[in-house]
Amino acid sequence: MKRYYALIIGLLAAASWQASAQSHNDPASLKQEERDAYNAARLANTIDAWEIFMNNYPDSYYREQARKNRDAATVAHYCNAATTLDQLVAYIDDVSAQEPRIRLFYANLVNNPTHSYRYEHMDVGFNGCTGVVNEHIEWADKKQRPRDNRFTFNAQGLLTESSITGSNGKPVVRQYTYAYDNLHGYSLRSESSGSKTVQYAPFFDSADKLQTLKGNDQSTFTYTYGDYGVLTKLVHNNGKATRTLLYRDGYIIREETGGKAFRYLYDFDSATGKKYLIAIRELGQGTTVAHERTFDYKVDTHGRITTVKVSQDGVLQMTITRTYQR
């Protein structure tokens, strides 16, 4: 009889231990409310839905899976053709622990040759514009006629059309098209002017970063990256000459072209949170400066340039005025 009771007690103890283990490890033992909340988040599958679930159930059995689902939803939200430049910039600026896939998507976008951060005219960038930018240039010596230019950017900040007036007073219009895929984002595919069209083919490295962009006119853009996929060097060969740009933190710091070298200097504006090019120095022998072009800005509340006075070796050269249309 004692042996019988001992057997019963042993079985009860084993059952109690198993039930205890299930209560900690088996999702079947979770509260119905928590399971329902998880299923609701899975059905919605949005960033907010997963954030709410993790906040409401910080010790949930599903927490790790919920975190993975949240991260996947975040990537899906930002890495798609509908995402605007403003949304990407806000994410990059505000989120400290950024998803590597989103940073790569953003890097591939901003390293595009015609992206507003990279496209330069009169050495003055557009600081991530979207919409239409109208530009008027007045020459200080009045020896050249005023010029009116027009640039059109899409919601991703990519240049889609430019109209640049030459010294003969005639505008040259160029259109740009892009391809998109979920892995690499946007890449330049064509540049057209009049009856001439250049087609581009992108090539990516093992980390899915844009490595080379080749045009059917023998032109190439070659990209080099540093830590965290940040662009450090861009070499543009148009088939006749080579221009090399060195970058730091997304800004050009040195240019080498036509046997000359230039150093780029910036000033940080705490009001807009942006850096602005204030000088380009043509380097001479050793540490000497052969020439210096300087820029004096006025910006609007969005950090966009409205007026810039450009001087060469201390003498005013031109005044550029810009207006913006969404």
Number of C-alpha atoms within 10 A of each C-alpha: 6 7 8 9 10 11 12 12 12 12 12 12 12 12 12 12 12 11 14 13 12 14 14 11 12 12 15 10 14 15 10 11 9 17 17 11 17 21 13 14 22 16 10 12 17 18 19 14 19 26 16 13 23 20 11 12 15 11 10 18 16 16 17 12 12 21 16 12 19 23 17 16 18 19 18 16 15 19 22 18 14 10 14 15 20 15 13 19 12 10 17 16 11 10 9 8 7 14 16 12 18 20 20 22 23 21 20 22 25 23 22 21 19 22 25 25 21 19 19 13 10 9 13 17 18 21 19 21 29 23 17 19 18 15 19 16 21 18 16 16 9 10 8 13 13 16 19 20 19 18 22 22 21 18 18 23 23 30 27 19 21 20 18 19 18 13 11 9 13 12 16 13 16 18 16 19 17 17 13 13 11 11 13 22 20 25 25 24 18 17 19 15 14 9 5 8 16 16 15 23 15 18 14 14 10 7 9 15 23 27 18 20 21 20 21 12 12 12 17 20 22 16 20 17 15 11 7 10 16 19 24 19 18 22 19 19 16 15 11 7 10 16 16 18 19 19 20 13 9 15 19 20 18 19 21 16 14 9 7 11 15 21 17 19 17 16 11 12 11 8 9 13 11 13 15 20 20 17 21 21 21 19 16 13 7 6 7 10 13 12 14 17 19 20 21 14 16 12 13 10 8 11 19 20 22 15 20 19 18 24 18 16 12 11 11 16 17 20 19 20 17 19 14 16 10 11
